[in-house]
Amino acid sequence: MSLRIGVDTGGTFTDVCAFDDETGLLHVRKVSSTPDDPGRAIVQGVEEILDQIGQRAISEISYFAHGTTVGTNALLTGGGVETGVITTKGFRDLLELGRGRRPDMYNPQADKAAPLAPRHSRMEVNERVRHNGEVETALDEAQVRVAVRKLREQQVKAIAVCLLYSYIHPDHERRVREIIREEYPEVYVSLSSEVLPEFREYERLSTVVVNSYVGPVVFRYLARLRETLASKGLEAVPHVTQSNGGIIPFVTAEAMAVRLVLSGPSTGVVGAAQLCNAAGFPNIITFDMGGTSSDISLVQNGKPKVTSGMELDGRPIRSPMLDIHTVGAGGGSLGWIDSGGHLKVGPQSAGAFPGPACYGHGTEAAVTDANVVLQMLNPEYLLNGQMKIDRALSVKAVEQLAGPLGLDVEETALGILRVVTANMARAIRVVSVQRGYDPRDYALVPFGGAGPLHASRLARELGMTQIVVPETPGAQSAMGLLMTDIQTDFMRTHRVDVTDENAGALAATFDGLASQADEWFDLEEVPTEGRTIVRRVDMRYRGQNFELAVDLRDDLNLVLEGTGELTELFHEAHERVYGYRSPEATVEAITFRVEAHGQTPRVELHTSPDGGSDPTHALIGTRDTYFDPAVGFEPVPVYDRSLLVPGNKIVGPAIVEQMDTTTVLLPGDELSVDVYRNLVIQIGAFQ
């Protein structure tokens, strides 16, 4: 077995990457996604890429990894299951009360998200654990049985258990699960002490309810896909991506669905970080623009930024994940005119079907149609001829917007690009400027099918001067699946002052989490030499209500070296984010985290020899393209990326086409191909 395959399912396309260990060749295939059953497109894509390589058998696959949005889509579309809750007496309505804040501070009419578990399916039981872990009131098991029987009568398909302070004393929750197994063995069960052993009861409750709500959907999907692949001859253990950028076996993921919320975009960030770090760009901002949305993330010193949670569709989700910000701006995002007569783009999307108007099914103008009208995209076909398109349909769709705006078709198409660029720039500022980082200090790394198409405009909007386009940008997330490790996270809330006197307690908490990581390594059969852990702690000044995560140096021994370095790291982080530090204030450690990595075989990056600066051999023609209303359409050289070699240089305006995307150089841009076959673009002065 010599093939390693990564499959990423997007809203419009499903991308498949295959790396052949014997030949060292990388193969890419795109197929249309099948939203009704994503697994169908996966199987189709795998079979097609095996034929593309040369009639290879699925049994030759030694490694299979998959990034999925099934859980996310189930949450966003209300496609989860009927869910019940068992909680401590007095906390039945916590899921609706939340933090008592309006969803939108300046909109008194804004509605909160509807609870995933309705009130009649939320049950209370007598029990009480104090903040220090002492049992004040024993668990009333008879009440638990009554609650479970009521939920069984309601035919709920999942039960979330969240008891007060269970992250310190989980015994009551575990006993509740035992009773559920006795009374209602077929129901899906999630315990908050396992899903999220952290403080803040509302966020913990919300997270475990989300896990229960989407859990059965994810379970059925992964189990069905696993069985289908096995029936076709797959012998390797299939893995799925988590929100933290690591992978875990399908079987493990089926019980922890909430950790797959950002499964799709996370591996693209991991792969881009490794690739660009090797190429000499350790500080990057990744920009993954697909058909439906754009995902933005910041990488510093070769490591993606991580966060402990997010809010999705108005519901807090606490789970270790890469710090990825998503905005509804993709190739399928639709242009429209608001009540004030202004042009808007997104978040509505044409999706995989009907798709942009040029596909021949829809009639509304999408971002892709604007690029086709301006002929930045090939006006006749996409994907190297795999998909025929019709420019006349794009023109017709954009004309519907041009009339009310009083503009011609080309100006309207250019306006669509400018608006969507502004939308994406705002998203990049969220992960950079709002976190205390200047985007001008970073290189922009675009990928996804539409990323390189818009990168030059976006870089100018943000004052960035460098762009690095990977070799397979349209399938970067699938490629990233071949460059990541198996990974999981362990955490524990333990509030303690960060002082030298408490160094032993700090170290002991980390040691306990490290022991859990060792057990996980043994379970996953990770060899000793392939094991690494990252220690991280959420810290704050006493009296504050929010924490900042601080990474510990790998070899930092708190007992021997004290807490001075850890405290200084927190002061630096606080000053970067909030603009000041308080050296005299007491610093508290709140939640301790251990990130466990198990090394897996991955695609090795290799360099290619310099082929000289002249790119003429890759020139395949010219195309009249519209950049500036003052100039109109002008002939622009078009290059075949597969023919470009390291050392080649191109000056914009120019277009570089490849199977999975198109890269546009605006006037003044200068492109060079590096030894890793990345397109490194220096931004010019064109406005």
N, C-alpha and C positions, 0 to 999 in steps of 0.2 A: 504494500500500500504506500503510495507516494504522493497523493494529492491532498492538499489542505484547502478547505473551502469555507468562505465567509459569505453570509447572505444577509442583506439589510433590506427590510421592507419599508418602503416609503408610501406616502399618500398617492403618488402617481406612478412611480416605477419601483420594481424590486430589483436590486443590484446583486450580482453574484460575482465574486472574485475567486479564482482558483490558482493556487501556486503549486507548480510541479517541482517536487524536491529533486527529481532526477535531472531535469533539464534547466532548472533555475528560471523558467519562464513564468510570467504572470499573465493570466487570461481574465478578461472581463466580459460580462454579458448583462444586458438589461432586458427585462420583460415587463409588460404592463402589470401593475398590481391588481389583485382581485379582492376588493374590500369585503365582499360577502364571505370569503374564505381565504385569508392570506396564505394559508398553507398550499393552496393550489398553485399560486404563482411561484412559490418556493420550489416545489417539486418540478414544475415546468422549467424554471431557470436552471436548476441543477442538471436536469436531463439535457437541456440545450447546450450548456457549457461543456458537458462531457462529450457531446457530439462535436462541438466546435474544436475541442482539443484533439479529437481523433478517435472516436468510437471507444471511449474509456468506460469502464464499468463502475457503478456506484460502490461496489465492494473495494475499489482501489482507494477510496477516501479514508485517510488516516485521521483526519481532524475535521470536525464540522461545528461551526459556531454561527449563531443567528441573533440579529438584533430585531426586536419586535415592538410595535406600538399597540398591540392588542389590548393590553391592560389600560393604557392611556385612553384609547378610543372608547373602551367600555365605560370609563369614568366620565368622559366628556359628552358622550351621547346618551347616557342613561341606560347603557346596555348591561349593567351588572345584574346581580340576583337579589331576590328578597332577603333582607338582612335583619337579624334581630340583635339585641344588645342585652347583656347582663352586667349590671353595675352596682356599686355600693348604694345603699338606701340614702335618698336625698340628692342623688346626682343623675336622676333619670333625664332631666331636661338640659343637662350640660351641653349636649351636642347641638342644641338650638340656641342656647344662651351665648355660647362661645365666650369671647372677650368683651362683649357688650359694646362693640364698635360698629359703626356703619360701614358697609363695604366701600362706599365712596364718601369721603368727608364732606365734599361740596355738593352732594346730590342726595337730598333727603328722601327722594322717591326710590332710590336704589334698593333692590330686594336682596336679601341674603340667599345663598344657595340653599335649596331644599335639603333637609337632612336625608342621608341615604338610608337611615333606619327610622321609619315613622314612629310617632310616640307610642302607639298601641303595641309596637314590637320592641319597646325598650322596657326591660324588667329590672326591678330593684330587689336586692337581697340584703338581709341583715348581716353585717360584718364590719369591722373597723380596725384598721392598722394605723398606728400613729406615725408621725414623721420620722421617728427614730427606729422604726421597724418593730416596735412592741405591739402585740395584739391586744387591743382594748376590748373588742367584741368578737367572739369566735364566729366562724362562718356557720350560718343556719342552713344546714344541708337539706332540710325538708323544704325550705323556701326555694332553694335552688332547683329541686326536683319539680316543684309546682311551676316555676318559671319556664323550665325547659319543656314541660308538657304543654304549656300554653303556646310556646313558640312552635312546637311540633304541630299543634292543631291549626296554627296559622300557615303551616307549610313553608316556613322560611327555609331557604337553602343554605344559609350561612349564619353563624353566631359569632359576634365579637364580644370578648370578655375583657372588661376594664374596671378593675377595683382600685380603690384609693391606696396610694403608696405601694403598689404591687412591685414596682421596680426595686424596692428595698426588701420586701417580704413577699415572694411570689407563690408561697405555699397555697394560699386560698384560691388563686386563679388555677393552679394546677389541679386542685381538688374539684373545682367547678368543671374543668375539662373531663375529669374522670366520670363525673356524674352525667355529663352530656353524652359521653360515649355509652353509658349504660342505658340512658333513656331515649337517645336519638342518634344511633351510631352512624347513620349515613350523612349527617349534616357536616358541612365544612366549619372548622373551628379555628379562631385566631385568639391568642392571648397577648395582651398588651405588654406583659413582662418579657415576652419573647420577641415580639415584633419591634418594640421600642422601650427598652428598660431605662427610660429617662424621666426626669421630673417635668412639670407642667401638664396637669391632668387633661386639659382640653385638647392640646395638640396630640397627646398620647391616645386619647379616645378617638379623635378624628382619624388618626393614622391607622389604628387597628380596625376601625369601621371600614375605611377604604380598602384595607387588605382583605377583609371578609367579603366586601361587595364585589370586587373584581377577581378575587381568588378562584372561585369555581370556573369563571370564564377562562382565565389563564391556564388553569389546570386542564380543562378539557382541550383547549387549543394545543398546548404543548404535548399532552398525552397522545392526541390524535396524530399530530405531526410526527412524533417519535415512532408511533406504530406504523405510519405510512412509509417513512424512510426505511424502517427496519424491514418492512415487507418487500421493499424494492432492492434490498441487499446491503443497506448501510450497517456496518459492523462497529464503527467507531461510536463512542459515547457522545451524543449531541450536547452542545453547550449553548447557553443563552446569555446575552449581555445584561449586566445590571446598570443601574443609574450611576454607580461609582466608577464605571469604565472597565471593570473586571468581568470575567465570565464565571458561570457556575453551571453544573449539569442541569438538564431539564428537570430531573426528578427533584433536585434541591429547590429550584426556583418555583416549583408548583405549590410549595407551602409558604412562600414569602413573596407574593405577587407585588406588593407595594414597592419592592426594591427594583421593579422593572419599569417604573414610570418614565424614566429617561433612557430606556434600553436602546432605542433607536439611535439618537445622536451622540451618545457618550463615546463610542469606540472611534468615531471619526476624529474626535479631539485627541484621544490617546495616540492614535496612529500619526496624526499631524505633529504632535509634540515630539515623538521619537524621530520622525523623519527630519523635521526642521532643526532639532537639536544637533543631529549628526551633520547637517548641512551648514551649521554655524549661525543658526537663528534660534537661540534659546528662549527669547521673549517674543511671543506671537499672540495675535488675536485671531481665533479661528472663526470662520464665517461660512456656515453650511446652509446654502440656499437650495432648497428642493422645489417641488412643484406646489406645495401648500404653505410652507412656512420657512423661516430662517432661524437657525440656532447659532447663538453667539457664545463664545467662551474665551477666557483669558488664560494663557500659559506663561508662567514665569520661571526662568532658570530650568526650562525643560520639563516642568511639572505642572499639570493642569490644576487650576484652583478648585478646591472642594468646598462644599457647604453641607450643613446638617439638615437642610430642609427647604421647602418651597411652598407656595400656595398655588393650587391648580383648580381653576374653575370655582374660586371662592372657598376652597377647603384646604386647611393646612395639612401638609404631609411632611412628617419628620422621618427622614431616612438618609443615610450617607449617600451623597450624589455629587457629581461634578457640577460646578457652578455654571450652568447653562441657562441663558435667557432666550426665550422663544418669542418671535413676533410673527404675526400673520402676514408675511410678505414672501411670496414664492413665485415661481414662473406661472402658476395657475391663478394667482391673485387677480381679482377682477377690478377693472376701473369702473367708477360710477360717479355721479354728480349729486352732491348733497342739496339740501333745501335752499342753501344760500348761493347755489350755482357754482360751487367750487369742485374741482376735480379731486377725487379720493381714490385710493387703491387699497383693496383688502379691508378687513381680514377675510371677506368672502372669497371662496376659491372655486375654480372650475373642477378641481380634483382630477382623478384619473378618467372619470366619465361625467359629463360630456367632454371635459378638457377644454383647452383654448380653442377659439373658433377655427383656427387653421387645421385642427384635427378633422373637421368635417362634421362634428356632432352638435357643437354649441353655437350660440349666436352672440354671446357677450365677449367684449374685448378683455383679454388677460394680458399680463406682463409679457408673456411669450409672443402674443400677437403684436405688441408694440415693437419688439425686437425683429420680428419678421417683416413688418411694414418698413422699418428703417434698414432692413437687410443686413443687420448685424448677425442675424442667424441666416443660414442658408434658406432661401425662399421656396425651395422645392422639396427638401427632405431633411430629416434629423437622423441621428444615430448611424452615420455613414451609410445612409440609404435604406436602413431597416424600417424607417417610418416616413411615408409620403405625407407632405403637408401642402396646403393651398394658400398662397399669399393673398389671393383675391378675397378669400373669406376673412382673413385678418383685416384687410383694408375696409371691407364692408362693416365689420364689427367696430373698428375704431371710428369710422364715419358717424356712427350713432352718437358718439360722444363729441365729435368735432363740431357738429352742427350747433348744439346748445351752447358750446363754449365760444363759438365764433372764431374758430381756428381751422387751419387746414389739417389734413390727415397726419402729415409728418410732424407738425408742431404738437399735435395732440399726443401722438405716440411718444415724442420726446418728453412731453409733460408727464406721461405715465411713468417713464423711467426716472425722472427727477423726483416725483412724489414717492415712489417706492424706495429710492435711494435715501431720502430723508427719513423714512420710516425705519430703515435698517440702521442708519447712523444713530438714531435715538436709542436703539437696542444696544449698540456697541457702547454708548456712553454709560448705560446702566452697569455693565460689567467692568468698565474702566474708570471713567471720571467719578462716578458715584462710589467707587471702592477706593478712591485715592490714587489711581494710576492714570498716567497721561498716554493716550493712544498713540501720540506721535513718537513715543519711545519703543513702539512695537511694530513688527512686520505684520501685514495682513495676509492671512492664509485662507483663500477662498476654495471651497469645494462644494460638492453637490452639483447637480446638473446645471444649475443657473448661476453658481457662485462666480466663476471666472468671467462670466459675461458682464457682470456689474461691478467687479472689484475695483477697476480703475476710477470710476465715478465715485464710488464709496470712499476710497482712500483720499481722494481730493476733498471730499466733504469733511473729513476728519483731520486733514492736515498730515496724513501719514505719507511716508515717502518710499516705502518698499512693499512689494507684493511677492509672495512665494506661492506659485501654483504647483501642487504635487503632480506626479506623473499620471495618476488616475483619479482626478478630482471628482468626476461624476460618480465614482464608486468608492470614495474615500472611507465612508463608514464601513462598507463591506471589507475593504482592505484593512482597516483598523482592527477588525475581528481576527485577523491573522497576525496581529502584532501586540496583543494584550495577554495578560496573565489571568489565571483563576484568582479570584479575590473575594474576601468577605470582610465584614466589619463587626467589631465588638465594642460595646460602650457601657458605661455605668455612671450614674449621677452620684457624686460623693462630694458634698460641699465642704471645703476646707481652706483655711488661709494658707497662702503660699509664703511660708517662712522656713528658715533653716531648721527650726524646731519640728516642723511638720514634714521634713523631707522624707523621713521613713514611711509616713502614712501615704504620701504621694507615690513613692516608689512601690509600696505594697499594692496599691490599687492598680497600677500599671502591670505589676507582676501577675495579679489575678486574671486580668484580661489576656495577658500573654499566654497564660496556661490554657485558657479557652482556645486561643489561636493554635496552640500546639496540638490540642485534641482535634481541631478541625483539619490541620495539616495531615495528621495520622489518618483521619477518616477519608480524606481525598487522596491518600497515598502519595503525597508530595515528598520527594527525597529531601534529605536534610540540607544539601547544598543548594536547593532551589527555593528555600524558605527565606522570606524577609518580612519584617514588620515595620510599620511607621507608627510612632506614638504622637498623639495629638491631644490637647486639652483645651476646653472652652473656659475662658477666664474673663473676669470683670473686676472693676473697682467695687469695693463694698458699697452697697446702696444702689448700684445700677441694676437694671432689670433685663439687660441683654448682654450677650457674651461675644467675645472674639476668639476664634480658633487659633491656637499657636502650635506649630510643629516643634517637637524636640529633636535636638541633634541625635543621630543614631547611637553614638557612643556616650551620650550624657549620662553620668551616674549621679543621680540626685543625692544619694546618701553621702558619697565621697566628695562631690563638688559643690553641694549646696544648691540653692534655688536662685542665686543671683542672675545667672544667664537666662533662666526661664522668665523671671520677672522683667528683665530688660527687653526680651523679645515681645512681651505683652505691651510694655510702654511704647515700643516702636510701632507695633500694629495699631494701637489706639491713636497715636499721633498721626499716622498715615490716614486713617479713616476719619477721625474727628478733628484733627488739627491741633491737638494739645495732649499733654501728658500730665499726670499728677503723681510725681515721685513719692510724695509723702503719704499718699492714700494706701490703705490696705488692699492687697490684691487677693482675690478669691479664685480658687479652682473649683469648677462646678461639675462638668461632665468630662470624664476621661474616655479616650477612644484609642483603639488599636486597629490598624488597617493591616490585614494579613494578605500577603501576595505569595502565590505559588507559581514559580516560573514554568511556562509551557514552551514547547517548540514554536518558533515564530519565523516569519519571513526575515531573512537576513538582508540588510541593505547592501548593495554592491555598487561600485562606481564604474563609469565608462570612460574611455580615453578621449582626450581632446580631439575634436575633428575640424578645428579651424573656425574662423568667424563668419565665413561666407555661408548664408542659408539658402542660396539659390536652388540647390538640389531639392529643397523641400517646398519650393514655390509651385503651387498647382493652378494659379490663375489670379484673376482680379474680380472684384465685385463692387458695383456702385453702392456706396453706403452713405447714410445720412448722419452726420455728427453735429452740424452747425446750420441753423436756419439761414445765416448770412452766406453760406457756401452752397447749401443744397447737397444733392447726391454727388459724390466724388469717387473715382476709381480707387480701390484699396486692395493691396496685395493680400492674397489668402495663402496660408501655409498649412501643410499637413504635419501635425505634430509628430506623428510616428516616424517621420523622416528627419526630424531635427536631432542634432547630436550635440554633446557638450562642446562649449566654445562658440556655438552659433550666436549671432547677434542680429536683432531686428529692431528697427526704429519705427515708431508709430506715425501715422495711423496704419494699423495692420490687423489682420484677423488670423488666429491660429485655431484650426479645427481638428477635432479628434472624435473618436466614437462616442464618448460619454459627455462631452461638453464643448463649448466654444469660448476661447479667450479673446477679449477685445482689447487692443492697445489704442488708446486715444492719441491724438496728435501730441507729440512731445515725449511720449513714453519710450523708454529704451529697455529692451528685453535681452537677456543672455541666458543660455542654458548651462546649468552647473553640472558637476560630475555625477550627481544623483539624478540627473535628467529633469530637475525642477526648472520651471520657468521663473527666473528672478527678474522682476520688473522694477525699474526706477521710474517714479512718477514724474511726469513733465509738468509744464506750466499751463497746459490747455484748460480753459474754464468751460 
